[in-house]
Amino acid sequence: MNPRTSGLITFLYYEDLERAAKFYGEVMGFELTTDQRWSKIFKVAENAYVGCVDGSVGYHKPNPAKPVMLTVVVDDPDAWYEHFKAHGVETLNEPHDDTELNLRIFLLEDPEGYVIEIQKFY
């Protein structure tokens, strides 16, 4: 039997931490649960968090290549799409159905280019 886990934090590294924190707090609407000045942790869902880290201090450094995608599972991708439009956030595509994967989905980028996938499973 494996030891239990109690949650997950995905850390992303930024040149401009305040800009990223404003995006995740104000636009995404995630609750700031921990502010360590150089690291800000936002609650996405029960026991799921995203951490925004000042890349000049954190373990990793910001990189123009962003090989990480943050997927946020939602109840209504179309409502999220309208929410982003109302906040002046451009998306990479519009909500659409992926029948092969049984998803309704669209993509956008955060302020420093991390791709965020908004999706709902059918």
Backbone atoms as SQL, in Angstrom:
CREATE TABLE atoms (id INTEGER PRIMARY KEY, chain TEXT, resi INTEGER, resn TEXT, atom TEXT, x REAL, y REAL, z REAL);
INSERT INTO atoms VALUES
  (1, 'A', 1, 'MET', 'N', 0.843, -1.182, 0.000),
  (2, 'A', 1, 'MET', 'CA', 0.000, 0.000, 0.000),
  (3, 'A', 1, 'MET', 'C', 0.889, 1.247, 0.000),
  (4, 'A', 2, 'ASN', 'N', 0.554, 2.212, -0.861),
  (5, 'A', 2, 'ASN', 'CA', 1.333, 3.440, -0.958),
  (6, 'A', 2, 'ASN', 'C', 0.939, 4.429, 0.125),
  (7, 'A', 3, 'PRO', 'N', 1.876, 5.287, 0.528),
  (8, 'A', 3, 'PRO', 'CA', 1.510, 6.371, 1.455),
  (9, 'A', 3, 'PRO', 'C', 0.487, 7.287, 0.798),
  (10, 'A', 4, 'ARG', 'N', -0.334, 7.926, 1.600),
  (11, 'A', 4, 'ARG', 'CA', -1.391, 8.805, 1.090),
  (12, 'A', 4, 'ARG', 'C', -0.843, 10.185, 0.747),
  (13, 'A', 5, 'THR', 'N', -1.533, 10.850, -0.156),
  (14, 'A', 5, 'THR', 'CA', -1.269, 12.254, -0.444),
  (15, 'A', 5, 'THR', 'C', -2.466, 13.073, 0.011),
  (16, 'A', 6, 'SER', 'N', -2.240, 14.373, 0.226),
  (17, 'A', 6, 'SER', 'CA', -3.350, 15.210, 0.680),
  (18, 'A', 6, 'SER', 'C', -3.598, 16.410, -0.227),
  (19, 'A', 7, 'GLY', 'N', -2.817, 16.557, -1.288),
  (20, 'A', 7, 'GLY', 'CA', -3.048, 17.680, -2.185),
  (21, 'A', 7, 'GLY', 'C', -1.946, 17.807, -3.212),
  (22, 'A', 8, 'LEU', 'N', -2.034, 18.874, -4.008),
  (23, 'A', 8, 'LEU', 'CA', -1.074, 19.100, -5.076),
  (24, 'A', 8, 'LEU', 'C', -0.878, 20.598, -5.269),
  (25, 'A', 9, 'ILE', 'N', 0.387, 21.028, -5.398),
  (26, 'A', 9, 'ILE', 'CA', 0.725, 22.401, -5.762),
  (27, 'A', 9, 'ILE', 'C', 1.602, 22.332, -7.004),
  (28, 'A', 10, 'THR', 'N', 1.209, 23.035, -8.049),
  (29, 'A', 10, 'THR', 'CA', 2.033, 23.166, -9.243),
  (30, 'A', 10, 'THR', 'C', 2.664, 24.550, -9.194),
  (31, 'A', 11, 'PHE', 'N', 4.004, 24.609, -9.207),
  (32, 'A', 11, 'PHE', 'CA', 4.711, 25.879, -9.139),
  (33, 'A', 11, 'PHE', 'C', 5.134, 26.331, -10.531),
  (34, 'A', 12, 'LEU', 'N', 4.866, 27.605, -10.828),
  (35, 'A', 12, 'LEU', 'CA', 5.245, 28.233, -12.087),
  (36, 'A', 12, 'LEU', 'C', 6.160, 29.415, -11.747),
  (37, 'A', 13, 'TYR', 'N', 7.152, 29.678, -12.589),
  (38, 'A', 13, 'TYR', 'CA', 8.199, 30.658, -12.283),
  (39, 'A', 13, 'TYR', 'C', 8.105, 31.862, -13.219),
  (40, 'A', 14, 'TYR', 'N', 8.185, 33.063, -12.626),
  (41, 'A', 14, 'TYR', 'CA', 7.896, 34.298, -13.347),
  (42, 'A', 14, 'TYR', 'C', 8.989, 35.347, -13.214),
  (43, 'A', 15, 'GLU', 'N', 9.113, 36.130, -14.293),
  (44, 'A', 15, 'GLU', 'CA', 9.938, 37.342, -14.268),
  (45, 'A', 15, 'GLU', 'C', 9.215, 38.427, -13.466),
  (46, 'A', 16, 'ASP', 'N', 7.884, 38.523, -13.644),
  (47, 'A', 16, 'ASP', 'CA', 7.071, 39.547, -12.988),
  (48, 'A', 16, 'ASP', 'C', 6.026, 38.862, -12.104),
  (49, 'A', 17, 'LEU', 'N', 6.412, 38.579, -10.877),
  (50, 'A', 17, 'LEU', 'CA', 5.542, 37.850, -9.954),
  (51, 'A', 17, 'LEU', 'C', 4.246, 38.599, -9.681),
  (52, 'A', 18, 'GLU', 'N', 4.314, 39.901, -9.490),
  (53, 'A', 18, 'GLU', 'CA', 3.099, 40.659, -9.157),
  (54, 'A', 18, 'GLU', 'C', 2.075, 40.608, -10.282),
  (55, 'A', 19, 'ARG', 'N', 2.537, 40.678, -11.510),
  (56, 'A', 19, 'ARG', 'CA', 1.626, 40.591, -12.662),
  (57, 'A', 19, 'ARG', 'C', 0.961, 39.219, -12.713),
  (58, 'A', 20, 'ALA', 'N', 1.741, 38.170, -12.498),
  (59, 'A', 20, 'ALA', 'CA', 1.181, 36.815, -12.494),
  (60, 'A', 20, 'ALA', 'C', 0.188, 36.645, -11.354),
  (61, 'A', 21, 'ALA', 'N', 0.554, 37.135, -10.163),
  (62, 'A', 21, 'ALA', 'CA', -0.327, 36.996, -9.000),
  (63, 'A', 21, 'ALA', 'C', -1.638, 37.748, -9.223),
  (64, 'A', 22, 'LYS', 'N', -1.559, 38.903, -9.842),
  (65, 'A', 22, 'LYS', 'CA', -2.781, 39.661, -10.129),
  (66, 'A', 22, 'LYS', 'C', -3.677, 38.874, -11.091),
  (67, 'A', 23, 'PHE', 'N', -3.080, 38.257, -12.101),
  (68, 'A', 23, 'PHE', 'CA', -3.850, 37.456, -13.054),
  (69, 'A', 23, 'PHE', 'C', -4.546, 36.289, -12.351),
  (70, 'A', 24, 'TYR', 'N', -3.802, 35.513, -11.565),
  (71, 'A', 24, 'TYR', 'CA', -4.403, 34.338, -10.929),
  (72, 'A', 24, 'TYR', 'C', -5.398, 34.714, -9.837),
  (73, 'A', 25, 'GLY', 'N', -5.154, 35.829, -9.157),
  (74, 'A', 25, 'GLY', 'CA', -6.078, 36.259, -8.121),
  (75, 'A', 25, 'GLY', 'C', -7.297, 36.979, -8.654),
  (76, 'A', 26, 'GLU', 'N', -7.076, 37.975, -9.512),
  (77, 'A', 26, 'GLU', 'CA', -8.179, 38.819, -9.962),
  (78, 'A', 26, 'GLU', 'C', -8.908, 38.269, -11.187),
  (79, 'A', 27, 'VAL', 'N', -8.173, 37.787, -12.182),
  (80, 'A', 27, 'VAL', 'CA', -8.830, 37.312, -13.400),
  (81, 'A', 27, 'VAL', 'C', -9.323, 35.874, -13.229),
  (82, 'A', 28, 'MET', 'N', -8.438, 34.992, -12.791),
  (83, 'A', 28, 'MET', 'CA', -8.849, 33.598, -12.590),
  (84, 'A', 28, 'MET', 'C', -9.760, 33.460, -11.371),
  (85, 'A', 29, 'GLY', 'N', -9.639, 34.365, -10.414),
  (86, 'A', 29, 'GLY', 'CA', -10.499, 34.325, -9.231),
  (87, 'A', 29, 'GLY', 'C', -10.079, 33.296, -8.203),
  (88, 'A', 30, 'PHE', 'N', -8.816, 32.857, -8.263),
  (89, 'A', 30, 'PHE', 'CA', -8.329, 31.872, -7.301),
  (90, 'A', 30, 'PHE', 'C', -7.986, 32.571, -5.986),
  (91, 'A', 31, 'GLU', 'N', -8.242, 31.896, -4.883),
  (92, 'A', 31, 'GLU', 'CA', -8.005, 32.440, -3.542),
  (93, 'A', 31, 'GLU', 'C', -6.522, 32.351, -3.179),
  (94, 'A', 32, 'LEU', 'N', -5.933, 33.482, -2.812),
  (95, 'A', 32, 'LEU', 'CA', -4.562, 33.498, -2.318),
  (96, 'A', 32, 'LEU', 'C', -4.563, 32.909, -0.913),
  (97, 'A', 33, 'THR', 'N', -3.923, 31.757, -0.733),
  (98, 'A', 33, 'THR', 'CA', -3.924, 31.104, 0.580),
  (99, 'A', 33, 'THR', 'C', -2.620, 31.301, 1.329),
  (100, 'A', 34, 'THR', 'N', -1.520, 31.515, 0.606),
  (101, 'A', 34, 'THR', 'CA', -0.218, 31.695, 1.233),
  (102, 'A', 34, 'THR', 'C', 0.564, 32.743, 0.454),
  (103, 'A', 35, 'ASP', 'N', 1.048, 33.767, 1.174),
  (104, 'A', 35, 'ASP', 'CA', 1.871, 34.803, 0.552),
  (105, 'A', 35, 'ASP', 'C', 3.215, 34.820, 1.266),
  (106, 'A', 36, 'GLN', 'N', 4.220, 34.279, 0.594),
  (107, 'A', 36, 'GLN', 'CA', 5.575, 34.231, 1.151),
  (108, 'A', 36, 'GLN', 'C', 6.438, 35.338, 0.548),
  (109, 'A', 37, 'ARG', 'N', 5.824, 36.357, 0.008),
  (110, 'A', 37, 'ARG', 'CA', 6.446, 37.466, -0.714),
  (111, 'A', 37, 'ARG', 'C', 7.012, 37.019, -2.051),
  (112, 'A', 38, 'TRP', 'N', 7.926, 36.095, -2.091),
  (113, 'A', 38, 'TRP', 'CA', 8.526, 35.623, -3.352),
  (114, 'A', 38, 'TRP', 'C', 7.786, 34.427, -3.934),
  (115, 'A', 39, 'SER', 'N', 6.802, 33.931, -3.214),
  (116, 'A', 39, 'SER', 'CA', 5.962, 32.825, -3.668),
  (117, 'A', 39, 'SER', 'C', 4.541, 33.077, -3.192),
  (118, 'A', 40, 'LYS', 'N', 3.598, 32.965, -4.105),
  (119, 'A', 40, 'LYS', 'CA', 2.191, 33.170, -3.762),
  (120, 'A', 40, 'LYS', 'C', 1.418, 31.936, -4.215),
  (121, 'A', 41, 'ILE', 'N', 0.694, 31.334, -3.277),
  (122, 'A', 41, 'ILE', 'CA', -0.002, 30.087, -3.554),
  (123, 'A', 41, 'ILE', 'C', -1.503, 30.341, -3.579),
  (124, 'A', 42, 'PHE', 'N', -2.126, 29.915, -4.689),
  (125, 'A', 42, 'PHE', 'CA', -3.549, 30.125, -4.911),
  (126, 'A', 42, 'PHE', 'C', -4.283, 28.793, -4.918),
  (127, 'A', 43, 'LYS', 'N', -5.441, 28.769, -4.239),
  (128, 'A', 43, 'LYS', 'CA', -6.282, 27.577, -4.234),
  (129, 'A', 43, 'LYS', 'C', -7.117, 27.555, -5.507),
  (130, 'A', 44, 'VAL', 'N', -6.994, 26.461, -6.262),
  (131, 'A', 44, 'VAL', 'CA', -7.741, 26.272, -7.507),
  (132, 'A', 44, 'VAL', 'C', -9.020, 25.491, -7.224),
  (133, 'A', 45, 'ALA', 'N', -8.895, 24.442, -6.422),
  (134, 'A', 45, 'ALA', 'CA', -10.016, 23.580, -6.041),
  (135, 'A', 45, 'ALA', 'C', -9.597, 22.879, -4.742),
  (136, 'A', 46, 'GLU', 'N', -10.476, 22.082, -4.214),
  (137, 'A', 46, 'GLU', 'CA', -10.163, 21.375, -2.974),
  (138, 'A', 46, 'GLU', 'C', -8.847, 20.616, -3.112),
  (139, 'A', 47, 'ASN', 'N', -7.848, 21.002, -2.323),
  (140, 'A', 47, 'ASN', 'CA', -6.532, 20.358, -2.276),
  (141, 'A', 47, 'ASN', 'C', -5.738, 20.447, -3.575),
  (142, 'A', 48, 'ALA', 'N', -6.060, 21.435, -4.418),
  (143, 'A', 48, 'ALA', 'CA', -5.311, 21.668, -5.659),
  (144, 'A', 48, 'ALA', 'C', -4.935, 23.141, -5.721),
  (145, 'A', 49, 'TYR', 'N', -3.655, 23.419, -5.912),
  (146, 'A', 49, 'TYR', 'CA', -3.140, 24.781, -5.844),
  (147, 'A', 49, 'TYR', 'C', -2.176, 25.051, -6.994),
  (148, 'A', 50, 'VAL', 'N', -2.041, 26.342, -7.319),
  (149, 'A', 50, 'VAL', 'CA', -0.991, 26.785, -8.225),
  (150, 'A', 50, 'VAL', 'C', -0.154, 27.806, -7.451),
  (151, 'A', 51, 'GLY', 'N', 1.156, 27.649, -7.548),
  (152, 'A', 51, 'GLY', 'CA', 2.068, 28.560, -6.875),
  (153, 'A', 51, 'GLY', 'C', 2.794, 29.409, -7.905),
  (154, 'A', 52, 'CYS', 'N', 2.783, 30.709, -7.706),
  (155, 'A', 52, 'CYS', 'CA', 3.505, 31.640, -8.567),
  (156, 'A', 52, 'CYS', 'C', 4.769, 32.055, -7.826),
  (157, 'A', 53, 'VAL', 'N', 5.917, 31.867, -8.468),
  (158, 'A', 53, 'VAL', 'CA', 7.197, 32.069, -7.795),
  (159, 'A', 53, 'VAL', 'C', 8.024, 33.120, -8.525),
  (160, 'A', 54, 'ASP', 'N', 8.660, 33.993, -7.756),
  (161, 'A', 54, 'ASP', 'CA', 9.620, 34.955, -8.301),
  (162, 'A', 54, 'ASP', 'C', 10.824, 34.158, -8.791),
  (163, 'A', 55, 'GLY', 'N', 11.027, 34.168, -10.093),
  (164, 'A', 55, 'GLY', 'CA', 12.084, 33.364, -10.691),
  (165, 'A', 55, 'GLY', 'C', 13.483, 33.757, -10.296),
  (166, 'A', 56, 'SER', 'N', 13.671, 34.948, -9.735),
  (167, 'A', 56, 'SER', 'CA', 15.008, 35.343, -9.292),
  (168, 'A', 56, 'SER', 'C', 15.351, 34.736, -7.936),
  (169, 'A', 57, 'VAL', 'N', 14.355, 34.150, -7.274),
  (170, 'A', 57, 'VAL', 'CA', 14.556, 33.587, -5.937),
  (171, 'A', 57, 'VAL', 'C', 14.292, 32.082, -5.904),
  (172, 'A', 58, 'GLY', 'N', 13.346, 31.618, -6.691),
  (173, 'A', 58, 'GLY', 'CA', 12.892, 30.230, -6.617),
  (174, 'A', 58, 'GLY', 'C', 13.910, 29.209, -7.097),
  (175, 'A', 59, 'TYR', 'N', 13.568, 27.958, -6.943),
  (176, 'A', 59, 'TYR', 'CA', 14.427, 26.827, -7.316),
  (177, 'A', 59, 'TYR', 'C', 14.739, 26.824, -8.800),
  (178, 'A', 60, 'HIS', 'N', 13.715, 27.085, -9.634),
  (179, 'A', 60, 'HIS', 'CA', 13.900, 27.169, -11.082),
  (180, 'A', 60, 'HIS', 'C', 13.941, 28.629, -11.511),
  (181, 'A', 61, 'LYS', 'N', 14.350, 28.853, -12.722),
  (182, 'A', 61, 'LYS', 'CA', 14.374, 30.190, -13.304),
  (183, 'A', 61, 'LYS', 'C', 13.350, 30.253, -14.436),
  (184, 'A', 62, 'PRO', 'N', 12.753, 31.434, -14.657),
  (185, 'A', 62, 'PRO', 'CA', 11.832, 31.569, -15.779),
  (186, 'A', 62, 'PRO', 'C', 12.553, 31.257, -17.088),
  (187, 'A', 63, 'ASN', 'N', 11.810, 30.694, -18.019),
  (188, 'A', 63, 'ASN', 'CA', 12.370, 30.299, -19.297),
  (189, 'A', 63, 'ASN', 'C', 11.346, 30.646, -20.369),
  (190, 'A', 64, 'PRO', 'N', 11.805, 31.147, -21.510),
  (191, 'A', 64, 'PRO', 'CA', 10.833, 31.459, -22.566),
  (192, 'A', 64, 'PRO', 'C', 10.053, 30.231, -23.040),
  (193, 'A', 65, 'ALA', 'N', 10.675, 29.066, -22.998),
  (194, 'A', 65, 'ALA', 'CA', 9.958, 27.826, -23.336),
  (195, 'A', 65, 'ALA', 'C', 9.091, 27.454, -22.139),
  (196, 'A', 66, 'LYS', 'N', 7.835, 27.212, -22.376),
  (197, 'A', 66, 'LYS', 'CA', 6.890, 26.880, -21.294),
  (198, 'A', 66, 'LYS', 'C', 6.352, 25.468, -21.511),
  (199, 'A', 67, 'PRO', 'N', 7.110, 24.440, -21.098),
  (200, 'A', 67, 'PRO', 'CA', 6.691, 23.063, -21.365),
  (201, 'A', 67, 'PRO', 'C', 5.655, 22.527, -20.379),
  (202, 'A', 68, 'VAL', 'N', 4.998, 23.438, -19.658),
  (203, 'A', 68, 'VAL', 'CA', 3.985, 23.039, -18.681),
  (204, 'A', 68, 'VAL', 'C', 2.652, 23.639, -19.091),
  (205, 'A', 69, 'MET', 'N', 1.601, 22.830, -19.014),
  (206, 'A', 69, 'MET', 'CA', 0.249, 23.316, -19.267),
  (207, 'A', 69, 'MET', 'C', -0.558, 23.136, -17.994),
  (208, 'A', 70, 'LEU', 'N', -1.236, 24.185, -17.581),
  (209, 'A', 70, 'LEU', 'CA', -2.114, 24.119, -16.420),
  (210, 'A', 70, 'LEU', 'C', -3.525, 23.863, -16.926),
  (211, 'A', 71, 'THR', 'N', -4.123, 22.744, -16.538),
  (212, 'A', 71, 'THR', 'CA', -5.484, 22.418, -16.949),
  (213, 'A', 71, 'THR', 'C', -6.428, 22.665, -15.783),
  (214, 'A', 72, 'VAL', 'N', -7.461, 23.453, -16.048),
  (215, 'A', 72, 'VAL', 'CA', -8.459, 23.764, -15.037),
  (216, 'A', 72, 'VAL', 'C', -9.769, 23.132, -15.498),
  (217, 'A', 73, 'VAL', 'N', -10.292, 22.221, -14.702),
  (218, 'A', 73, 'VAL', 'CA', -11.544, 21.537, -15.012),
  (219, 'A', 73, 'VAL', 'C', -12.683, 22.371, -14.438),
  (220, 'A', 74, 'VAL', 'N', -13.649, 22.725, -15.295),
  (221, 'A', 74, 'VAL', 'CA', -14.736, 23.626, -14.919),
  (222, 'A', 74, 'VAL', 'C', -16.089, 23.013, -15.283),
  (223, 'A', 75, 'ASP', 'N', -17.148, 23.637, -14.786),
  (224, 'A', 75, 'ASP', 'CA', -18.503, 23.191, -15.110),
  (225, 'A', 75, 'ASP', 'C', -19.010, 23.775, -16.430),
  (226, 'A', 76, 'ASP', 'N', -18.522, 24.991, -16.786),
  (227, 'A', 76, 'ASP', 'CA', -19.067, 25.685, -17.951),
  (228, 'A', 76, 'ASP', 'C', -17.958, 26.438, -18.696),
  (229, 'A', 77, 'PRO', 'N', -17.269, 25.779, -19.630),
  (230, 'A', 77, 'PRO', 'CA', -16.202, 26.449, -20.371),
  (231, 'A', 77, 'PRO', 'C', -16.668, 27.710, -21.105),
  (232, 'A', 78, 'ASP', 'N', -17.890, 27.714, -21.599),
  (233, 'A', 78, 'ASP', 'CA', -18.389, 28.878, -22.330),
  (234, 'A', 78, 'ASP', 'C', -18.513, 30.095, -21.412),
  (235, 'A', 79, 'ALA', 'N', -18.935, 29.890, -20.179),
  (236, 'A', 79, 'ALA', 'CA', -19.016, 30.987, -19.209),
  (237, 'A', 79, 'ALA', 'C', -17.612, 31.512, -18.893),
  (238, 'A', 80, 'TRP', 'N', -16.645, 30.621, -18.778),
  (239, 'A', 80, 'TRP', 'CA', -15.256, 31.048, -18.554),
  (240, 'A', 80, 'TRP', 'C', -14.738, 31.835, -19.755),
  (241, 'A', 81, 'TYR', 'N', -15.066, 31.397, -20.943),
  (242, 'A', 81, 'TYR', 'CA', -14.646, 32.112, -22.148),
  (243, 'A', 81, 'TYR', 'C', -15.194, 33.538, -22.125),
  (244, 'A', 82, 'GLU', 'N', -16.450, 33.704, -21.807),
  (245, 'A', 82, 'GLU', 'CA', -17.058, 35.036, -21.723),
  (246, 'A', 82, 'GLU', 'C', -16.417, 35.851, -20.600),
  (247, 'A', 83, 'HIS', 'N', -16.092, 35.203, -19.501),
  (248, 'A', 83, 'HIS', 'CA', -15.416, 35.860, -18.378),
  (249, 'A', 83, 'HIS', 'C', -14.079, 36.440, -18.831),
  (250, 'A', 84, 'PHE', 'N', -13.302, 35.655, -19.565),
  (251, 'A', 84, 'PHE', 'CA', -12.006, 36.140, -20.046),
  (252, 'A', 84, 'PHE', 'C', -12.189, 37.291, -21.033),
  (253, 'A', 85, 'LYS', 'N', -13.156, 37.182, -21.923),
  (254, 'A', 85, 'LYS', 'CA', -13.423, 38.261, -22.877),
  (255, 'A', 85, 'LYS', 'C', -13.764, 39.547, -22.124),
  (256, 'A', 86, 'ALA', 'N', -14.578, 39.449, -21.077),
  (257, 'A', 86, 'ALA', 'CA', -14.969, 40.618, -20.289),
  (258, 'A', 86, 'ALA', 'C', -13.781, 41.254, -19.581),
  (259, 'A', 87, 'HIS', 'N', -12.744, 40.456, -19.286),
  (260, 'A', 87, 'HIS', 'CA', -11.535, 40.963, -18.642),
  (261, 'A', 87, 'HIS', 'C', -10.447, 41.332, -19.650),
  (262, 'A', 88, 'GLY', 'N', -10.779, 41.305, -20.932),
  (263, 'A', 88, 'GLY', 'CA', -9.814, 41.687, -21.953),
  (264, 'A', 88, 'GLY', 'C', -8.696, 40.683, -22.169),
  (265, 'A', 89, 'VAL', 'N', -8.925, 39.432, -21.773),
  (266, 'A', 89, 'VAL', 'CA', -7.925, 38.377, -21.940),
  (267, 'A', 89, 'VAL', 'C', -8.178, 37.677, -23.275),
  (268, 'A', 90, 'GLU', 'N', -7.176, 37.684, -24.132),
  (269, 'A', 90, 'GLU', 'CA', -7.300, 36.978, -25.405),
  (270, 'A', 90, 'GLU', 'C', -7.092, 35.493, -25.186),
  (271, 'A', 91, 'THR', 'N', -7.834, 34.696, -25.913),
  (272, 'A', 91, 'THR', 'CA', -7.670, 33.251, -25.835),
  (273, 'A', 91, 'THR', 'C', -7.019, 32.753, -27.121),
  (274, 'A', 92, 'LEU', 'N', -6.457, 31.560, -27.060),
  (275, 'A', 92, 'LEU', 'CA', -5.807, 30.978, -28.227),
  (276, 'A', 92, 'LEU', 'C', -6.812, 30.376, -29.199),
  (277, 'A', 93, 'ASN', 'N', -7.984, 30.031, -28.679),
  (278, 'A', 93, 'ASN', 'CA', -9.071, 29.526, -29.510),
  (279, 'A', 93, 'ASN', 'C', -10.382, 29.697, -28.763),
  (280, 'A', 94, 'GLU', 'N', -11.462, 29.362, -29.402),
  (281, 'A', 94, 'GLU', 'CA', -12.782, 29.465, -28.785),
  (282, 'A', 94, 'GLU', 'C', -13.175, 28.106, -28.214),
  (283, 'A', 95, 'PRO', 'N', -14.138, 28.085, -27.291),
  (284, 'A', 95, 'PRO', 'CA', -14.598, 26.792, -26.780),
  (285, 'A', 95, 'PRO', 'C', -15.091, 25.918, -27.928),
  (286, 'A', 96, 'HIS', 'N', -14.692, 24.671, -27.874),
  (287, 'A', 96, 'HIS', 'CA', -15.109, 23.719, -28.906),
  (288, 'A', 96, 'HIS', 'C', -15.147, 22.322, -28.294),
  (289, 'A', 97, 'ASP', 'N', -15.864, 21.436, -28.965),
  (290, 'A', 97, 'ASP', 'CA', -15.975, 20.060, -28.503),
  (291, 'A', 97, 'ASP', 'C', -14.885, 19.215, -29.147),
  (292, 'A', 98, 'ASP', 'N', -14.225, 18.423, -28.333),
  (293, 'A', 98, 'ASP', 'CA', -13.277, 17.414, -28.818),
  (294, 'A', 98, 'ASP', 'C', -13.958, 16.076, -28.575),
  (295, 'A', 99, 'THR', 'N', -14.625, 15.577, -29.604),
  (296, 'A', 99, 'THR', 'CA', -15.420, 14.358, -29.447),
  (297, 'A', 99, 'THR', 'C', -14.554, 13.132, -29.199),
  (298, 'A', 100, 'GLU', 'N', -13.335, 13.150, -29.695),
  (299, 'A', 100, 'GLU', 'CA', -12.440, 12.019, -29.463),
  (300, 'A', 100, 'GLU', 'C', -12.085, 11.885, -27.989),
  (301, 'A', 101, 'LEU', 'N', -11.894, 13.022, -27.322),
  (302, 'A', 101, 'LEU', 'CA', -11.528, 13.005, -25.904),
  (303, 'A', 101, 'LEU', 'C', -12.717, 13.242, -24.973),
  (304, 'A', 102, 'ASN', 'N', -13.893, 13.490, -25.544),
  (305, 'A', 102, 'ASN', 'CA', -15.096, 13.772, -24.756),
  (306, 'A', 102, 'ASN', 'C', -14.924, 14.999, -23.869),
  (307, 'A', 103, 'LEU', 'N', -14.454, 16.094, -24.481),
  (308, 'A', 103, 'LEU', 'CA', -14.204, 17.334, -23.766),
  (309, 'A', 103, 'LEU', 'C', -14.838, 18.519, -24.478),
  (310, 'A', 104, 'ARG', 'N', -15.181, 19.528, -23.712),
  (311, 'A', 104, 'ARG', 'CA', -15.422, 20.879, -24.225),
  (312, 'A', 104, 'ARG', 'C', -14.226, 21.659, -23.716),
  (313, 'A', 105, 'ILE', 'N', -13.553, 22.403, -24.602),
  (314, 'A', 105, 'ILE', 'CA', -12.223, 22.892, -24.265),
  (315, 'A', 105, 'ILE', 'C', -11.892, 24.191, -24.995),
  (316, 'A', 106, 'PHE', 'N', -11.018, 25.007, -24.376),
  (317, 'A', 106, 'PHE', 'CA', -10.335, 26.102, -25.068),
  (318, 'A', 106, 'PHE', 'C', -9.053, 26.427, -24.315),
  (319, 'A', 107, 'LEU', 'N', -8.189, 27.195, -24.970),
  (320, 'A', 107, 'LEU', 'CA', -6.868, 27.508, -24.421),
  (321, 'A', 107, 'LEU', 'C', -6.637, 29.011, -24.360),
  (322, 'A', 108, 'LEU', 'N', -5.814, 29.421, -23.401),
  (323, 'A', 108, 'LEU', 'CA', -5.341, 30.791, -23.298),
  (324, 'A', 108, 'LEU', 'C', -3.947, 30.760, -22.698),
  (325, 'A', 109, 'GLU', 'N', -3.300, 31.912, -22.656),
  (326, 'A', 109, 'GLU', 'CA', -1.990, 32.013, -22.017),
  (327, 'A', 109, 'GLU', 'C', -2.068, 32.968, -20.846),
  (328, 'A', 110, 'ASP', 'N', -1.297, 32.665, -19.792),
  (329, 'A', 110, 'ASP', 'CA', -1.197, 33.597, -18.671),
  (330, 'A', 110, 'ASP', 'C', -0.243, 34.720, -19.068),
  (331, 'A', 111, 'PRO', 'N', 0.006, 35.700, -18.199),
  (332, 'A', 111, 'PRO', 'CA', 0.804, 36.863, -18.596),
  (333, 'A', 111, 'PRO', 'C', 2.217, 36.566, -19.099),
  (334, 'A', 112, 'GLU', 'N', 2.800, 35.432, -18.748),
  (335, 'A', 112, 'GLU', 'CA', 4.150, 35.130, -19.220),
  (336, 'A', 112, 'GLU', 'C', 4.204, 33.929, -20.160),
  (337, 'A', 113, 'GLY', 'N', 3.052, 33.503, -20.659),
  (338, 'A', 113, 'GLY', 'CA', 3.030, 32.509, -21.724),
  (339, 'A', 113, 'GLY', 'C', 2.774, 31.068, -21.327),
  (340, 'A', 114, 'TYR', 'N', 2.498, 30.796, -20.039),
  (341, 'A', 114, 'TYR', 'CA', 2.086, 29.439, -19.688),
  (342, 'A', 114, 'TYR', 'C', 0.698, 29.210, -20.280),
  (343, 'A', 115, 'VAL', 'N', 0.498, 28.075, -20.932),
  (344, 'A', 115, 'VAL', 'CA', -0.806, 27.766, -21.514),
  (345, 'A', 115, 'VAL', 'C', -1.724, 27.239, -20.419),
  (346, 'A', 116, 'ILE', 'N', -2.932, 27.778, -20.407),
  (347, 'A', 116, 'ILE', 'CA', -3.981, 27.309, -19.494),
  (348, 'A', 116, 'ILE', 'C', -5.065, 26.685, -20.355),
  (349, 'A', 117, 'GLU', 'N', -5.397, 25.462, -20.028),
  (350, 'A', 117, 'GLU', 'CA', -6.444, 24.719, -20.726),
  (351, 'A', 117, 'GLU', 'C', -7.679, 24.732, -19.833),
  (352, 'A', 118, 'ILE', 'N', -8.773, 25.230, -20.356),
  (353, 'A', 118, 'ILE', 'CA', -10.054, 25.233, -19.644),
  (354, 'A', 118, 'ILE', 'C', -10.885, 24.116, -20.262),
  (355, 'A', 119, 'GLN', 'N', -11.325, 23.173, -19.441),
  (356, 'A', 119, 'GLN', 'CA', -12.045, 22.035, -20.017),
  (357, 'A', 119, 'GLN', 'C', -13.129, 21.497, -19.094),
  (358, 'A', 120, 'LYS', 'N', -14.070, 20.830, -19.760),
  (359, 'A', 120, 'LYS', 'CA', -15.135, 20.101, -19.061),
  (360, 'A', 120, 'LYS', 'C', -15.241, 18.737, -19.702),
  (361, 'A', 121, 'PHE', 'N', -15.254, 17.716, -18.875),
  (362, 'A', 121, 'PHE', 'CA', -15.481, 16.365, -19.372),
  (363, 'A', 121, 'PHE', 'C', -16.968, 16.175, -19.625),
  (364, 'A', 122, 'TYR', 'N', -17.334, 15.502, -20.712),
  (365, 'A', 122, 'TYR', 'CA', -18.746, 15.193, -20.974),
  (366, 'A', 122, 'TYR', 'C', -19.209, 14.173, -19.974);
